[in-house]
């Protein structure tokens, strides 16, 4: 059963307008020629995400998002996307962005990873950032 679900771990957080966000994510997935399986967004603290980063990826750094791709079928996306609300708040201030816009940028960043986009090189990061902007304009 295709679904997008939102959870909070170790913090109290409720996504504003979850239905609207879900519709938007599904639109992006469809436009990219993929189908939705099960995607879970887990909102958490910096500390919790740092622990995951160290434990599963062996990276001793703070980050705003970690995406675990659980897809097993071609063109069907499934995964778990962990997002640090602490980092989103800090980055919104740092980049002089509204919290809601920064949150949605990171949400779609995780979805784009599940769709096959990467940001490992400067060129690929530029493509991904442009795609994020394009997706944000659909909201």
JOURWO-V350005 format. One record per residue. SS is DSSP state (H for helix, E for strand, L for the rest). D_FIRST is the distance of its C-alpha to the first C-alpha in whole Angstrom. Layout:
SS;D_FIRST
SS;D_FIRST
//
This chain:
L;0
L;4
E;6
E;10
E;12
E;16
E;18
E;22
L;23
L;27
L;28
L;27
L;25
L;23
L;22
L;24
L;22
H;18
H;17
H;19
H;18
H;15
H;16
H;18
H;16
H;14
H;17
H;19
H;16
H;16
H;20
L;20
L;18
L;15
E;11
E;9
E;7
E;7
E;11
E;13
E;16
E;19
E;22
E;25
L;29
H;31
H;32
H;29
H;28
H;31
H;31
H;27
H;29
H;32
H;30
H;27
H;29
L;33
L;33
L;36
L;35
L;33
L;31
L;28
E;25
E;24
E;21
E;19
E;17
L;15
L;14
L;15
L;14
L;17
L;15
E;12
E;12
E;11
E;14
E;16
E;18
E;21
E;24
E;27
H;28
H;32
H;32
H;30
H;33
H;36
H;34
H;34
H;38
H;39
L;38
L;39
L;35
L;34
H;31
H;28
H;29
H;29
H;26
H;24
H;26
H;25
H;21
H;21
H;23
H;21
H;18
H;21
H;21
H;18
L;19
L;22
L;24
L;27
L;30
L;32
L;35
H;37
H;36
H;32
H;32
H;34
H;31
H;28
H;30
H;31
H;27
H;27
H;29
H;28
H;25
H;26
L;28
L;25
L;25
//
